[in-house]
Amino acid sequence: MPLSLTNRSHTRGRYQASATALAIAALLSLFGCADPTAPSTADSAPALSTLAAAVPAFVQISAGAYHTCGVTADHRAYCWGESALGALGNGDKSGLIQTLPVPVSTNLKFIAISAGVSNTCALTGQNLAYCWGVNSSGELGDGTTTNRYTPKAVAGGRKFRQIRAGYRHTCAVDFTNVGFCWGENASGQLGNGTATSRSVPGRVAGTLRFLRIIPGGDHTCAVTTQDRGYCWGSNSDGQLGDGTTTTRLRPVPVLGGFSFGNVVAGGRHSCAVTTGRVGYCWGRNAESQLGDGTQTPRLRPRAVAGGLSLAGITAGVNHTCGLASGHVTYCWGSNQYGQLGDGTASWQSTPSKVAGFFDTIIAGTVGNHTCGLHEGAAFCWGRNSSGQLGDGTQTNRSRPVHVGG
């Protein structure tokens, strides 16, 4: 789930769109600009103003690799970006890029959504899980490896209170706080004690009870109901935080004995925030994504530089962002596409302030863009080669731009 200062409260809004406004939006989506190597640095900071009539008011947003999705105040799902193989859930099989939000083709009402690399999963108001998009590793959880272009129910009919899509695997937590994962498992990222992929939900091994589980690239991290951090799967860069580089097929505790409010998995690094609001990261650090002022990999948690008081943290493939007090966001790490949102293309080894103010932020676990919400308005920044920023273009942005253009 995204990081929020509102503690899961939802900004209420209405989606009112005229046929004319929607037609204009559709035309705009056909005329994107070419994707430059470096982000645009001329964009202005976001104007946090009243939403345009044709733009939905979002209560949740999720950044994937090449697409982004959100849930509106009236529980409708919208996605934008790369539509190949069904990631947008709008039934399109042509692969047409959508640079503005398009509705997911369903009558289902959703309360949560999560965008993965080329797939998406969501929870309905009855807490049932549905997924769509690429399914080559069984990451949709419907018992097949068939790609889906519209929402398909996850097998088993189990009710979940949290769900998150990663690179090629998905994890969820039910109402008894038991963790389940499905999809690719070559590195043990499902945490079930095997390296065998699954096309239906399988229980995470052991007796741990989880608050939330966040799948990353080829590893997964979680925080338990006892505020302890655990990770499992690939550990080539120390991303499990157990002091080794040994792959783990079952959850292992993150070293340090910290009380964590949340633990997240990125591409090949992981981060967490303690219950005392201190940020820590570990794993790969070649792009300074750990935020400790170095490029040295860490096999155990290392404090993020700057002494920020963080409400939460979110990890991308090679960058990280944290939400501080006063709706201020900081990012660090790779900035090749402008994913740090500070108006530059310069990597940052310590936290750099993002232009604008946000209630919620989320980075694509396997992507190079970041998104945030403020009073129902959605903003994104970073890589935009597939229209994943939703601003009507395919131009990279180094500052937040308004979803909807």
C-alpha positions in Angstrom: 0.0 0.0 0.0 1.1 3.6 -0.5 2.6 5.7 2.3 0.1 8.0 3.8 0.0 10.8 6.4 -3.8 10.4 6.6 -3.6 7.0 8.2 -5.8 5.3 5.6 -8.5 8.0 5.7 -9.9 8.8 2.3 -10.3 12.2 0.7 -13.8 12.3 -0.6 -14.5 13.6 -4.1 -16.6 13.3 -7.2 -15.9 12.2 -10.7 -17.8 14.4 -13.1 -16.9 14.3 -16.8 -18.7 15.5 -19.8 -18.6 13.6 -23.1 -16.7 16.6 -24.7 -14.0 16.6 -22.0 -13.5 12.9 -22.3 -13.2 13.2 -26.1 -10.5 15.9 -25.7 -8.7 13.6 -23.2 -8.8 10.7 -25.7 -7.3 12.9 -28.5 -4.6 14.1 -26.2 -3.5 10.6 -25.4 -2.7 10.0 -29.1 -0.1 12.7 -29.3 2.8 11.9 -26.9 6.3 13.2 -27.3 9.3 11.0 -27.8 11.0 9.8 -24.6 14.3 11.6 -24.1 17.3 10.1 -22.3 17.3 12.8 -19.6 14.2 14.1 -17.9 12.7 17.5 -18.6 13.9 20.1 -16.1 11.7 22.9 -17.3 8.5 21.7 -15.8 7.1 23.8 -13.0 6.2 22.6 -9.5 2.6 21.1 -9.4 -0.2 23.5 -8.9 -2.3 21.8 -6.2 -5.6 23.2 -7.3 -9.1 22.0 -8.0 -9.3 19.0 -10.3 -10.3 19.5 -13.8 -13.8 18.1 -14.6 -12.5 15.2 -16.6 -9.9 14.0 -14.1 -11.0 11.5 -11.4 -10.4 12.3 -7.7 -8.1 9.5 -6.5 -8.0 8.1 -3.0 -5.1 5.7 -3.8 -2.5 5.4 -6.5 0.1 2.7 -7.4 3.1 3.0 -9.6 4.3 -0.1 -11.6 7.1 -0.4 -14.0 5.5 0.9 -17.2 2.0 1.7 -16.0 0.2 3.3 -13.1 -3.2 2.7 -11.6 -5.5 4.4 -9.1 -8.7 4.0 -7.2 -11.2 6.9 -7.1 -13.4 8.1 -4.3 -16.3 6.2 -5.9 -14.2 3.0 -5.9 -13.6 2.9 -9.7 -10.2 1.7 -11.0 -8.3 3.6 -13.6 -4.9 2.8 -15.2 -2.6 4.5 -17.7 0.7 3.8 -19.5 1.7 0.6 -21.3 -1.3 -1.6 -22.1 0.5 -4.5 -23.8 -0.7 -7.9 -22.6 -3.5 -6.4 -20.4 -1.8 -4.4 -17.7 -4.4 -1.6 -17.9 -7.3 -4.0 -17.6 -9.3 -2.1 -20.3 -9.7 -5.0 -22.6 -7.3 -3.6 -25.2 -5.2 -6.2 -27.0 -3.6 -3.8 -29.5 -0.9 -2.6 -27.1 -2.0 1.1 -27.5 -0.2 3.3 -25.0 -2.6 5.3 -22.9 -1.1 8.6 -21.7 -4.2 9.6 -19.7 -6.3 7.6 -17.2 -8.7 5.0 -18.7 -11.2 3.0 -16.7 -10.6 -0.6 -16.0 -13.3 -2.7 -17.9 -15.4 -4.0 -15.0 -18.4 -3.2 -12.8 -16.4 -4.2 -9.7 -15.9 -1.6 -7.0 -12.3 -1.5 -5.6 -10.9 -0.4 -2.3 -7.2 -1.0 -3.1 -5.0 -1.5 -6.2 -1.4 -2.4 -6.9 0.5 -2.1 -10.2 3.4 -4.6 -10.9 5.8 -4.9 -13.8 3.1 -5.7 -16.4 0.3 -6.8 -14.2 -2.1 -5.3 -11.7 -4.0 -6.6 -8.7 -6.8 -5.1 -6.7 -9.2 -5.8 -3.8 -13.0 -5.3 -4.1 -15.2 -3.9 -1.4 -15.8 -7.5 -0.3 -12.0 -7.9 0.0 -11.8 -10.4 -2.9 -8.7 -10.2 -5.0 -8.7 -9.7 -8.8 -5.7 -9.4 -11.1 -5.1 -8.7 -14.8 -2.2 -8.4 -17.3 0.9 -10.6 -17.8 0.6 -14.0 -16.2 3.6 -15.9 -17.6 4.7 -16.9 -14.1 1.2 -17.3 -12.5 1.4 -13.9 -10.9 -2.3 -13.3 -11.4 -3.1 -16.2 -9.1 -6.0 -17.6 -11.2 -4.5 -21.1 -11.6 -3.3 -20.5 -15.1 -0.4 -18.8 -17.0 -2.9 -17.1 -19.4 -2.6 -13.3 -19.8 -5.8 -11.5 -18.8 -7.0 -8.2 -20.4 -9.7 -7.6 -17.8 -10.0 -8.4 -14.1 -9.9 -12.1 -13.3 -10.6 -13.5 -9.8 -7.7 -14.9 -7.8 -8.3 -18.6 -7.1 -9.6 -19.7 -3.8 -12.0 -16.9 -3.0 -10.0 -16.0 0.1 -10.6 -12.5 1.5 -7.6 -10.3 1.9 -7.1 -7.0 3.6 -3.8 -6.1 1.8 -2.4 -7.0 -1.6 0.8 -6.0 -3.5 2.1 -6.8 -6.9 5.9 -7.1 -7.4 8.1 -8.0 -10.4 6.6 -11.3 -11.3 5.0 -12.3 -8.0 2.2 -11.1 -5.9 1.6 -11.3 -2.1 -1.3 -10.6 0.1 -2.4 -10.8 3.8 -5.7 -12.2 5.0 -7.8 -11.2 7.9 -6.1 -13.6 10.2 -2.8 -11.9 9.3 -1.5 -14.9 7.4 0.6 -14.2 4.4 0.1 -15.7 0.9 2.2 -15.3 -2.2 2.0 -16.6 -5.8 3.9 -16.3 -9.1 7.6 -16.6 -9.9 9.6 -18.4 -7.3 13.0 -19.2 -8.7 14.7 -17.3 -5.9 12.3 -18.3 -3.2 10.5 -15.0 -3.2 7.2 -16.7 -2.4 8.7 -17.7 1.0 7.0 -21.1 1.1 10.3 -23.1 1.5 10.6 -24.1 -2.1 11.8 -22.6 -5.4 8.8 -23.8 -7.3 6.5 -21.2 -8.9 2.8 -21.2 -8.1 -0.2 -20.0 -10.1 -2.5 -19.9 -7.0 -2.0 -18.4 -3.6 0.3 -20.4 -1.3 0.9 -19.7 2.4 4.2 -18.1 3.5 6.1 -20.7 5.5 6.1 -20.5 9.3 3.8 -19.2 12.0 4.5 -15.4 11.5 1.6 -13.0 11.4 1.9 -10.0 9.1 0.7 -6.5 9.0 1.7 -6.2 5.3 3.9 -7.9 2.7 5.7 -6.0 0.0 7.2 -8.0 -2.9 10.1 -6.5 -4.8 12.2 -7.7 -7.7 13.3 -11.2 -6.7 12.8 -10.8 -3.0 10.0 -10.0 -0.6 9.9 -8.1 2.7 7.3 -7.8 5.4 6.5 -6.4 8.8 4.8 -8.6 11.4 2.1 -7.8 13.9 5.0 -7.6 16.5 6.6 -4.8 14.4 9.5 -6.9 13.3 11.0 -7.0 9.8 11.4 -10.2 7.8 12.6 -10.7 4.2 13.1 -13.7 1.9 14.2 -14.6 -1.6 17.2 -13.4 -3.6 20.0 -12.0 -1.4 22.7 -11.3 -4.0 23.2 -7.7 -2.7 22.3 -8.3 0.9 18.7 -7.1 0.3 17.3 -9.4 3.0 19.2 -7.6 5.7 20.3 -10.7 7.5 24.0 -10.0 7.3 24.6 -12.5 4.4 24.2 -12.8 0.7 22.6 -16.2 1.0 19.3 -16.8 -0.8 16.5 -17.7 1.7 13.4 -19.7 0.8 11.7 -18.8 4.1 11.4 -15.5 6.0 14.5 -14.5 8.0 14.6 -11.6 10.5 16.2 -8.3 9.5 19.1 -7.8 11.8 19.2 -5.1 14.5 16.1 -5.9 16.6 14.4 -2.8 15.3 10.7 -2.1 15.8 9.5 -1.3 12.3 6.3 0.4 11.2 6.8 -0.8 7.7 9.4 -2.6 5.6 9.5 -2.4 1.8 11.3 -4.3 -1.0 12.7 -2.4 -4.0 14.6 -3.8 -7.0 17.6 -5.2 -5.1 17.5 -3.1 -2.0 15.1 -2.8 1.0 14.1 0.0 3.3 12.1 0.5 6.5 10.9 3.1 9.0 11.0 2.4 12.7 8.1 3.1 15.0 10.2 6.0 16.1 10.1 7.4 12.5 13.8 6.7 11.6 14.5 5.5 8.1 16.9 2.5 7.4 17.9 0.9 4.1 20.1 -2.1 3.1 21.2 -4.1 0.0 22.4 -2.7 -3.3 23.7 0.8 -3.2 25.5 1.3 -6.5 23.1 4.2 -7.3 23.1 5.5 -3.7 19.5 4.2 -3.2 20.3 3.5 0.5 20.6 7.3 1.1 23.6 7.0 3.5 25.8 9.2 1.5 27.8 6.4 -0.1 27.6 3.8 -2.8 28.6 1.0 -0.5 26.3 -2.1 -0.3 25.0 -2.9 3.1 24.2 -6.4 4.4 22.2 -5.0 7.4 20.1 -1.9 8.0 21.9 1.5 7.7 20.3 4.7 8.8 19.3 7.1 6.0 21.4 10.3 6.3 19.9 13.6 7.4 18.0 12.5 10.5 14.6 13.0 8.9 11.5 12.1 10.8 9.7 9.9 8.3 6.1 8.7 8.4 6.9 6.1 5.8 9.2 5.0 3.0 8.8 3.5 -0.5 11.4 1.9 -2.7 11.8 1.9 -6.5 14.1 -0.2 -8.6 17.1 2.1 -8.0 15.7 4.9 -5.9 13.9 5.5 -2.6 11.5 8.1 -1.3 10.4 9.0 2.2 7.4 11.0 3.5 8.2 13.4 6.2 6.2 15.7 8.4 4.3 18.6 6.8 3.5 16.6 3.7 7.1 17.0 2.5 8.7 14.3 0.4 12.3 13.4 0.0 13.9 11.1 -2.6 17.4 9.7 -3.2 19.3 7.4 -5.5 19.3 7.1 -9.2 17.8 10.1 -11.0 18.3 9.2 -14.6 14.7 9.8 -15.5 13.9 12.5 -12.9 12.4 10.0 -10.5 13.6 12.0 -7.5 11.3 14.9 -8.4 13.8 17.6 -7.4 14.0 19.3 -10.8 17.4 17.8 -11.7 18.8 14.7 -13.4 21.5 14.3 -10.7 21.8 11.3 -8.6 21.5 12.0 -4.9 23.3 10.0 -2.2 21.3 11.7 0.6 17.6 12.8 0.7 16.7 15.6 -1.7 13.4 17.5 -1.4 10.7 16.8 -4.0 8.9 19.8 -5.5 5.3 20.0 -4.0 3.5 18.5 -1.1 1.8 15.2 -0.8 -0.4 13.1 1.6 0.6 9.8 0.0 3.6 8.7 -2.1 4.4 5.5 -3.9 7.4 4.4 -6.0 7.2 1.7 -8.6 8.9 -1.3 -6.9 10.3 -2.4 -10.3 10.0 1.0 -12.0 11.7 4.4 -12.4 8.8 6.7 -11.6 7.1 8.0 -8.4 3.6 9.2 -7.7 1.8 11.0 -5.0 -1.6 12.3 -3.9 -2.7 15.6 -2.5 -6.3 16.2 -1.6 -7.5 13.8 -4.3 -5.2 15.1 -7.0 -2.7 12.6 -8.4 0.9 13.6 -9.5 3.7 11.6 -11.0 7.3 12.2 -12.0 10.2 10.3 -13.5 10.3 8.0 -16.5 7.4 8.4 -18.9 8.4 6.4 -22.0 5.1 4.5 -21.9 2.9 7.4 -20.6 3.1 6.0 -17.0 3.0 9.6 -15.6 -0.5 10.1 -17.0 0.0 13.7 -18.1 -0.9 13.2 -21.7 2.7 12.9 -23.0 5.6 10.5 -23.1 8.1 13.0 -21.8 10.2 12.3 -18.7 9.5 14.7 -15.9 11.9 15.8 -13.2 9.2 17.5 -11.2 5.7 16.3 -10.3 3.1 16.7 -13.1 -0.7 16.4 -12.7 -2.2 13.1 -13.8 -4.7 14.0 -16.4 -2.5 16.7 -18.1 
